[in-house]
Amino acid sequence: MNTHAMNFFDTLEYAKHLMKGGFSQIQAETLAQENKEIFNSNLASKKDLAETKAEIIKWVVGLMFAQSALIISAIKFLP
């Protein structure tokens, strides 16, 4: 779990907001906890982003070489 991301969701403030809207304390606390877990499980870490960036770069470079080879091959068949 991304512990750094936990700082972005204030469960106490969210629960207070829900209680002002008519939720019971138990309902508000439960919703706040569940939402925190959902938000934190869906956030990417810097490591995740770096790995994804490296993977994208590999694909782009590979496709550039493949495209260049295809163009060179096509040029050879021109009259």
LUMFI-419937 format. One record per residue (C-alpha): residue number from 1; residue in three letters; x, y, z. Coordinates in Angstrom, 1 decimal, padded with zeros to 4 digits. Example, Ala and Ser with C-alpha at 12.3 -4.5 7.8 and 13.67 -1.06 7.14 Angstrom:
// LUMFI-419937
+-----+---------+--------+--------+--------+
: num : residuo :     px :     py :     pz :
+-----+---------+--------+--------+--------+
:   1 :     ALA :  012.3 : -004.5 :  007.8 :
:   2 :     SER :  013.7 : -001.1 :  007.1 :
+-----+---------+--------+--------+--------+
This chain:
// LUMFI-419937
+-----+---------+--------+--------+--------+
: num : residuo :     px :     py :     pz :
+-----+---------+--------+--------+--------+
:   1 :     MET :  000.0 :  000.0 :  000.0 :
:   2 :     ASN :  001.2 :  003.5 : -000.8 :
:   3 :     THR :  001.6 :  005.0 :  002.7 :
:   4 :     HIS :  002.5 :  008.4 :  001.3 :
:   5 :     ALA : -000.9 :  008.7 : -000.4 :
:   6 :     MET : -002.7 :  008.3 :  002.9 :
:   7 :     ASN : -002.0 :  011.9 :  003.7 :
:   8 :     PHE : -004.3 :  013.1 :  001.0 :
:   9 :     PHE : -007.5 :  011.8 :  002.4 :
:  10 :     ASP : -008.7 :  013.2 :  005.7 :
:  11 :     THR : -011.1 :  010.5 :  007.1 :
:  12 :     LEU : -012.0 :  012.6 :  010.1 :
:  13 :     GLU : -013.0 :  015.6 :  008.1 :
:  14 :     TYR : -014.9 :  013.4 :  005.6 :
:  15 :     ALA : -016.8 :  011.6 :  008.4 :
:  16 :     LYS : -017.7 :  015.0 :  010.0 :
:  17 :     HIS : -019.0 :  016.1 :  006.6 :
:  18 :     LEU : -021.1 :  013.0 :  006.3 :
:  19 :     MET : -022.6 :  013.3 :  009.8 :
:  20 :     LYS : -023.6 :  016.9 :  009.0 :
:  21 :     GLY : -025.4 :  015.5 :  006.0 :
:  22 :     GLY : -027.4 :  013.1 :  008.2 :
:  23 :     PHE : -025.3 :  009.9 :  008.4 :
:  24 :     SER : -024.9 :  008.3 :  011.8 :
:  25 :     GLN : -021.4 :  008.3 :  013.3 :
:  26 :     ILE : -020.9 :  004.6 :  012.5 :
:  27 :     GLN : -022.0 :  005.0 :  008.9 :
:  28 :     ALA : -019.8 :  008.0 :  008.4 :
:  29 :     GLU : -016.7 :  006.4 :  009.9 :
:  30 :     THR : -017.3 :  003.2 :  007.9 :
:  31 :     LEU : -017.7 :  005.1 :  004.7 :
:  32 :     ALA : -014.6 :  007.2 :  005.4 :
:  33 :     GLN : -012.5 :  004.2 :  006.1 :
:  34 :     GLU : -013.7 :  002.3 :  003.0 :
:  35 :     ASN : -013.1 :  005.3 :  000.8 :
:  36 :     LYS : -009.6 :  005.8 :  002.1 :
:  37 :     GLU : -008.8 :  002.2 :  001.3 :
:  38 :     ILE : -010.2 :  002.5 : -002.2 :
:  39 :     PHE : -008.4 :  005.8 : -002.9 :
:  40 :     ASN : -005.1 :  004.5 : -001.6 :
:  41 :     SER : -005.3 :  001.3 : -003.5 :
:  42 :     ASN : -005.8 :  003.1 : -006.8 :
:  43 :     LEU : -003.0 :  005.7 : -006.5 :
:  44 :     ALA :  000.2 :  005.1 : -008.3 :
:  45 :     SER :  003.5 :  005.6 : -006.5 :
:  46 :     LYS :  006.5 :  007.3 : -008.1 :
:  47 :     LYS :  008.0 :  003.9 : -008.5 :
:  48 :     ASP :  004.9 :  002.7 : -010.4 :
:  49 :     LEU :  005.1 :  005.8 : -012.7 :
:  50 :     ALA :  008.8 :  005.3 : -013.3 :
:  51 :     GLU :  008.3 :  001.7 : -014.3 :
:  52 :     THR :  005.4 :  002.6 : -016.6 :
:  53 :     LYS :  007.5 :  005.4 : -018.2 :
:  54 :     ALA :  010.4 :  003.0 : -018.8 :
:  55 :     GLU :  008.0 :  000.5 : -020.4 :
:  56 :     ILE :  006.5 :  003.1 : -022.7 :
:  57 :     ILE :  010.0 :  004.3 : -023.8 :
:  58 :     LYS :  010.9 :  000.7 : -024.7 :
:  59 :     TRP :  007.8 :  000.3 : -026.8 :
:  60 :     VAL :  008.3 :  003.6 : -028.6 :
:  61 :     VAL :  011.9 :  002.9 : -029.4 :
:  62 :     GLY :  011.1 : -000.6 : -030.6 :
:  63 :     LEU :  008.2 :  000.7 : -032.8 :
:  64 :     MET :  010.5 :  003.4 : -034.3 :
:  65 :     PHE :  013.0 :  000.7 : -035.4 :
:  66 :     ALA :  010.2 : -001.4 : -036.8 :
:  67 :     GLN :  008.7 :  001.5 : -038.7 :
:  68 :     SER :  012.1 :  002.5 : -040.1 :
:  69 :     ALA :  012.8 : -001.1 : -041.2 :
:  70 :     LEU :  009.4 : -001.2 : -042.9 :
:  71 :     ILE :  010.0 :  002.1 : -044.7 :
:  72 :     ILE :  013.4 :  001.0 : -045.9 :
:  73 :     SER :  012.0 : -002.3 : -047.1 :
:  74 :     ALA :  009.2 : -000.5 : -048.9 :
:  75 :     ILE :  011.6 :  001.9 : -050.6 :
:  76 :     LYS :  013.6 : -001.0 : -052.0 :
:  77 :     PHE :  010.5 : -002.2 : -053.9 :
:  78 :     LEU :  009.9 :  001.2 : -055.6 :
:  79 :     PRO :  010.8 :  001.3 : -059.3 :
+-----+---------+--------+--------+--------+
